[in-house]
Amino acid sequence: RRPPRSTLSSSSAASDVYKRQPFDGLVITATGHKAALFHSLLSGDEVEIHQGMNMFDEATCKRPIHGVSWDRTLSALALDSHHLENGRRHIYRDTKRHPRTSMAYNSQYIFFYVVDGRSKKSRGMTIDELSEFAQNHLKATDGGALDGGGSTVMVVNGKIMNRPSDHRERTVTNAVLFAIPEAKEISRKFTPGTRVGIVSGAMTYSGPGTNYHALMEIQSQSAGVVAPHRLSGIKAKGTYWYYVQVGYHFGWIAEIHLRKQ
């Protein structure tokens, strides 16, 4: 099976990389002597991506375990503790109570739950208390905890359901989501190659929606060209979005800010 291929764009500044990264792209980084591998590459070069994962014993993380393949893994998330496995609790004997972020499951249900703490109203839980709760109250067979403390936040339909110990949402890099995808809607108002006028004040984003990184504000009436993209015209955040080239700049602009020329 051939490895996936990708077109390379480059930047030496980490902050610039993440600002320019397209929502459907990825960042490849190299440090130390490995950085020399990038010296022969130019922006626009096509590269092949090979990746692999190896499993090691849980006790020392040094002895490889053979016969277990991770080659078809789409994504993985490390746990702070794997405290319930196949109906057996792993005892940690920790004594400090903190806010906890956890998930568990059995043959019928998947559970997402958080525990508040570090306040007068909520003391939090130890890991052993968390596993006892999952096993005896939720009747779960397997469970684990993610980053807790100030990172513990549960959001349902855009509303924070618990009381974060930081008194606000902490900036973290990942989350576990349970979502119901909406049916895809595409507008055909503009096709690739169409010249469009862009109203003053329009913002370009790294992806189709205001939840993506804001790239550039159009300061005055400008013109652009709708660029080819498999999702151009997609509906997101209540409006349709197009991938547009403005000069040397590419970004996503809401349909309401575009006028056909």
N, C-alpha and C positions, 0 to 999 in steps of 0.2 A: 504493500500500500504506500503510495507516494505521500511524503509529508506535505503539510499545507504550505502554500507559497504566499508571500506578501511583498508589497512594494515598500521600500525603505524611505523614510524621511528622517532628517537628522537635526540635532541641536545639542550644543554642549552645556546649556544651562538647564538644570533640572526643572526650575519653575516654568521656563519657557516651554519645555516638553509637555508638561501637563496642561498648560493653557492651550497649546496648539493641537493636542492629541484629539483626533476625531473620536466620537462616541463609539464607533464600531471598529476602532483600532486598538493596538496595544503598545506598550512601551517596553523596549528591550534595553537593558542597561548593562554596562560592563565597567568594572573598576580594576585597579592594579594592573598586573601584566595582561589580564584578559582584554583590557581596553585597546591593546594593540591590534586585536582582531578587527576592530572597526576602522582602522586607519586606511585600509584599502577599499572601503565602501564609499559610494557616493549617493547623494540623495536621488531617489528614483530607481536605484538598483533593486532587482528582484532577488529575494532571499528565500531559502527553504528553512523551515523551523522544525527542529527535532527536539523532543522533550521526553523525559522518562522519569519514573518514580520507582524507588526501591523501598521495600519494607524491611525493617530491622526489628530485632526482639525488643519487647517493651521494657525489660529490666535495665539493659545497658545501652540500647540503641546503637550497638556495635556489630552484633551478629546478624548477617543478612538472612532473611527467611525466603527460601526459594519456593517456587510453585504458586506464588500469589502475584497476579498480574494487575497493575494499575494503569495499563496502557490506554484503556477506554474511559478513564476518569475524566469527566467534564469539568468538575470543580470540587474543591475540598476546603474544609474549614477546620482549623485546629481548635481543640477544646482546652479550657483551663483545667477541667477535671472530667474524667470518664467514670463517674461514680456508681453507675448501675449498668450491669452487662449480663444479658441472658438470665435475668431474674436474680442475679447475685450482686450484692452491694460491695463495692470496694471501700474499705474503711480507711479514712485519711487521718483520723484522730486530731483534726484541727480544733482549736478552741476559740478562735476569733469569729465573731459574727459580722457580716458585711452585707450590703445589697448584692443580690445575685440575679444573673440572667441565665435561664436554663430552658432546655427542651428535653422531652422524653417521648416515648411511644410504646405502644403494645400492638397486638394484632389488629386492633380496631381503630385506634385513635393516635393522632400526633398531638402532643401538648406543647404549647409555648407559654411560659410563665415567668414572672419576675417577682423578686422579694425586695421590698424597700428596707432601708436601714440607715444607721448613723443619724438618727433623729430621736426625739422624745416619744414619737408615736410608733416608731418601728426600729427594732434593734438589729434586724437582719437575721441571717442563718449561717451556721457553719456548713461545710460541704457535707458532713455526715447527716446533719439535720435535713439538708436538701435531698439527699438520696433516700432518707427515711420517708419524707413526704411524698416523693415520686413513687416509691414502691407501695406504701401502705395506704395512701390517700388517693392517688391517681391510678393505682393498680398498673403502673408502667413496668415493663420488663427491661427497658434500656433507657439511659438518660445521661446527659452531660451538661456541664456549665460552660458558658462563654465568659468573656470579660465582664466582671461585675463592678462594684463600687459606683463611681460617678458615671460609668458607662451604661448602667442599668436603666433602660428606658423601654417602655412598651407603647407603641402607637397603633391605634385602631381607627381606620378611616380618617387619618390626619389629625387625630386627637390624642394627646399624651394621657395615658390611663393611670399612671403611677405618679409617685412624688420623687423625682430624681434627687439624689443626695447633693448634687452640684447646684440644685435649684434651676437647672436649665439643661438643654440637650448638649451633651459633650460631643465635640467633633471626633468621630471615629471613622475608620476606613472600611468597615464592613457591617453587615446586618443580616439577619435571617428573615426572609420575607415569605408571607403567605398571601398570594394575590390571585385574583380571577382575571385573566386577560380579556380585554374587550375585543370585539370583532374589528379587524383592520378596515379602515376607511381611507380611500385615496381620492384626492381631487385631481381632475384632469384639466384644470383651468389653464395651467401653463405646462408646456412640454419642453424637454431638453433642447437647448439652443434658442429658446424664446428670449428676446431682449425685453427687459422689464425696467420700469422706473421704480425707484425706491424712495419712499417718503422720508423727509427729514426726521431724525429722532429714532428711526428703526434700529433695533439691536440685532447683531448677528451672534449666533450661539454655536457651540461645538457639536450640538446635536439637535434633533427636532423637538424642542420644548424649552421652557424657561428654567427647567431644573438642571439643564446643562450649563457649562461654563460660558459666561458672556465674553465674547471676543472683541467686538468693536461696535461702537455706536456710529451710525451714519449721520454726520454732522450737517449735511446739506443735501438738497435734492440730488440724487445720484442715479446712475444707470448701471445695470448689471446684466448677466446672462444666466439663465437657469442651466445649471450643470447636470450632467447625467448622474443619477444615483438611484439605486433600487428602491429607496424609500421616499424619493422626492414626491411631495404632495400628500404625505402621510398626515393623518389627524392625530394630534397629541395635545394635551392640556386645553382641549376645547376649541382648537383652531387647526388649520392646515399649515404645513411647513414645507418650504422648498430649499433645496441646496443651490446656492447662488454664488457666482463668481463676480466680485466687484474689484476691478483692476487685477492685482495679483493676489487678492484675498478671497478665500472661500469660507462660507459659513451658512448656517441655516437661518432663514428669515420667515416670519409669519406671513401667510398669504395676504392678510389685511393691509400689509405695508407695501405690497407690490402692485404696480400698474403696468398693463401691457402697452408697449410702445408701437 
